[in-house]
Every structure is written in C-alpha cells, then in structure tokens.
C-alpha cells in the first residue's frame, strides 16, 4: 500500500512537471526561449527596484550554485574544470566579500551607470568583482 502511495505521488509530480513545461510554450519554442520566458536574466532595471533582502537572497542563491559545484569538483576530481565557478572561488579567495558587500557594489554600479540598467547583474559581478581578482579567464583564456 505504501509503495502505491509513493508511486501515485511520483506520478502526480511527473504529470505536474510535464504540464508546467508545456504551460505557455509553443511547439516551435527553443530551450533558450523557454528559459528566457520562465527565468529571465536579472538586469539592473529590476535590481534597482528590489529591497535589500531580495538582493542578498539573489547573491546567496548564486553563491549556493558556486558552492554546490565546488563541492562536486572536490568530491569528483575528474569533474574539475576551469569554469566560471572556479573563477568565482579564485576571486573570493583573493578578495573575500560578504553578500551585503556584493549587493552594495552592484548597487553602486547601477547608481554610477544609470544608462546601463540593461546590463545583467551577473555581468556586473563578473566585471567589477571577479575579473579584477583572477589571473586568467575561464578555461585559461586571456582576460579582455
């Protein structure tokens, strides 16, 4: 009986995921278009309207993604790559910051550059906090 209930819950979950994936999507929609629709890139025009808790929560979420991949690369060395995550780790080792400090630097960028609110928040973080604190770019490519 218990297995049947677990199976029913899993079945409902799968049906919900499939229904959610098809919600508003056309047959011609690409994966990139679906991602843009469901999870648009956070840019300055939205950032400047967010409260401090939301800003820190965004930075915290990005930090969790970095931490998860870092743990995976430590646990499975064959997965170790010179990726964005490796550069975030390198930069944060060279110049540690709190989440509130990161949010404040993003705020300052948009305050100093009101004409660049179409710039994604992660691009601001890369250009102002990561890139200045790393030796080489992703996959060892030169920094531009």
C-alpha positions as CSV (number, residue, x, y, z in Angstrom):
1,X,0.0,0.0,0.0
2,X,2.8,2.4,0.9
3,X,4.6,1.7,-2.4
4,X,1.3,2.5,-4.2
5,X,1.0,5.9,-2.5
6,X,4.7,6.8,-3.3
7,X,4.1,5.8,-6.9
8,X,1.0,7.9,-7.1
9,X,2.8,10.9,-5.6
10,X,5.7,10.5,-8.1
11,X,3.2,10.1,-11.0
12,X,1.4,13.3,-10.0
13,X,4.8,15.1,-9.7
14,X,5.8,14.0,-13.2
15,X,2.4,15.0,-14.7
16,X,2.8,18.4,-13.0
17,X,6.2,18.9,-14.4
18,X,5.1,18.0,-17.9
19,X,2.1,20.3,-17.6
20,X,4.3,23.1,-16.3
21,X,6.8,22.6,-19.1
22,X,4.0,22.9,-21.7
23,X,2.4,25.9,-20.0
24,X,2.5,28.7,-22.5
25,X,5.1,27.1,-24.7
26,X,4.6,26.6,-28.4
27,X,6.0,23.7,-30.3
28,X,8.5,26.0,-32.1
29,X,9.9,27.5,-28.8
30,X,13.6,26.8,-28.3
31,X,15.1,25.8,-24.9
32,X,16.7,29.3,-24.7
33,X,13.3,31.0,-25.3
34,X,11.7,28.8,-22.7
35,X,14.4,29.7,-20.2
36,X,14.1,33.4,-21.0
37,X,10.3,33.2,-20.5
38,X,10.4,31.1,-17.3
39,X,13.6,32.6,-15.7
40,X,14.6,35.8,-17.3
41,X,18.1,37.2,-16.6
42,X,18.1,39.7,-13.7
43,X,19.2,43.1,-15.0
44,X,19.6,46.5,-13.4
45,X,16.1,47.8,-14.2
46,X,14.8,45.1,-11.8
47,X,17.7,45.2,-9.4
48,X,17.2,48.8,-8.5
49,X,13.6,48.2,-7.5
50,X,14.4,45.2,-5.2
51,X,14.7,45.6,-1.5
52,X,18.0,44.6,0.3
53,X,16.7,41.2,1.4
54,X,15.8,40.3,-2.2
55,X,19.2,41.4,-3.4
56,X,21.1,39.4,-0.8
57,X,18.9,36.4,-1.5
58,X,19.9,36.6,-5.2
59,X,23.6,36.7,-4.3
60,X,23.1,33.9,-1.7
61,X,21.4,31.8,-4.4
62,X,24.2,32.3,-6.8
63,X,26.7,31.5,-4.1
64,X,24.9,28.3,-3.4
65,X,25.3,27.2,-7.0
66,X,29.0,28.0,-6.8
67,X,29.3,26.1,-3.5
68,X,27.5,23.0,-4.9
69,X,29.7,22.8,-8.0
70,X,32.8,23.4,-5.9
71,X,31.9,20.5,-3.6
72,X,31.2,18.3,-6.6
73,X,34.6,19.1,-8.1
74,X,36.3,18.4,-4.8
75,X,34.5,15.1,-4.4
76,X,34.9,14.0,-8.0
77,X,38.3,15.4,-9.2
78,X,37.6,14.3,-12.8
79,X,34.8,16.9,-12.9
80,X,37.3,19.7,-12.0
81,X,37.2,22.4,-14.8
82,X,38.5,25.9,-15.1
83,X,34.9,27.3,-15.2
84,X,33.0,30.3,-14.0
85,X,32.7,28.7,-10.6
86,X,36.5,28.2,-10.4
87,X,36.9,31.9,-11.2
88,X,34.4,32.9,-8.5
89,X,36.3,30.8,-6.0
90,X,39.6,32.2,-7.0
91,X,38.3,35.8,-6.8
92,X,36.6,35.3,-3.5
93,X,39.8,33.8,-2.1
94,X,41.8,36.8,-3.3
95,X,39.3,39.4,-2.2
96,X,36.6,38.0,0.2
97,X,33.3,39.9,0.5
98,X,30.1,39.4,2.3
99,X,26.8,39.0,0.4
100,X,25.8,42.5,1.5
101,X,29.1,44.0,0.2
102,X,28.5,42.3,-3.2
103,X,24.9,43.7,-3.3
104,X,26.3,47.1,-2.4
105,X,28.8,47.0,-5.2
106,X,26.1,46.1,-7.7
107,X,24.0,49.0,-6.4
108,X,27.0,51.3,-6.8
109,X,27.5,50.1,-10.4
110,X,23.9,50.9,-11.4
111,X,23.9,54.2,-9.4
112,X,27.1,55.3,-11.2
113,X,25.9,54.0,-14.6
114,X,22.1,54.7,-14.8
115,X,22.3,54.2,-18.6
116,X,23.4,50.6,-18.1
117,X,20.4,49.1,-16.4
118,X,20.1,46.7,-19.2
119,X,23.3,45.0,-18.1
120,X,22.8,41.7,-16.3
121,X,23.6,41.6,-12.6
122,X,25.9,38.6,-13.1
123,X,27.8,40.6,-15.8
124,X,28.3,43.4,-13.3
125,X,29.6,40.9,-10.7
126,X,32.0,39.4,-13.2
127,X,33.3,42.7,-14.5
128,X,33.6,44.5,-11.1
129,X,34.4,41.8,-8.6
130,X,35.6,38.6,-10.2
131,X,37.6,39.7,-13.3
132,X,39.8,42.1,-11.3
133,X,40.7,39.4,-8.8
134,X,41.7,36.5,-11.1
135,X,44.9,35.7,-13.1
136,X,43.3,34.3,-16.3
137,X,39.9,34.0,-17.8
138,X,37.7,30.9,-18.0
139,X,39.5,27.9,-19.4
140,X,42.8,29.8,-19.1
141,X,41.8,32.3,-21.8
142,X,43.3,35.8,-21.5
143,X,41.2,38.4,-19.7
144,X,39.9,41.1,-22.1
